[in-house]
Amino acid sequence: MHLLVVDIFPPTKFDPSGVHGAILEQLEDAGDPYHLPAQEPLTLASYVADRPVEAYLEHLNVGAPLPPMPLFLDPDRYVNAPLEETYSAAYHGVPAVWRDVIEGRGTSATS
């Protein structure tokens, strides 16, 4: 099964190398240890289910725009997933009161 992972949360003590590092630990043929770049702690990873598993990575900082990422249909074909446009469209549909809460401009929806 091919997989696209959008890991937009900084690593924690439970996954110090992010979700991609945790996935690599579970693969039999992971190869060399993975080290998450400290200056770009967010990871986008597109996996090709093949032998060995291939991963296409993009590392980002908080607030950086999301690049399109390949979503594989088979080991040789993929479509680009327009992540930034998709997230922006979804966020645009969030009610203004919740956008204010998320962005720290409001007190809360329950007060």
C-alpha angles and dihedrals in degrees: 000000000000116000140197115199122192105194103183096160122090115250120270134203087271094055107021091169093044127245092305091057090049091050092049091053089059096050116094093218099040095138120193120018114269121234118195111224107249093215092053107036098167120084137199112193130183114193127203112207099225137112104300102021110242123212127198110201139196120183121204144180123235109279096022116133115258113247122219110270131204117253106197122225092182132345092282104034133058143159123223113247108217096220101171094047092046095049092045092051091048092047091049087060093056111106113258093243090060093044088055090051093046092048093045095246097114134053098231140296092251099055 
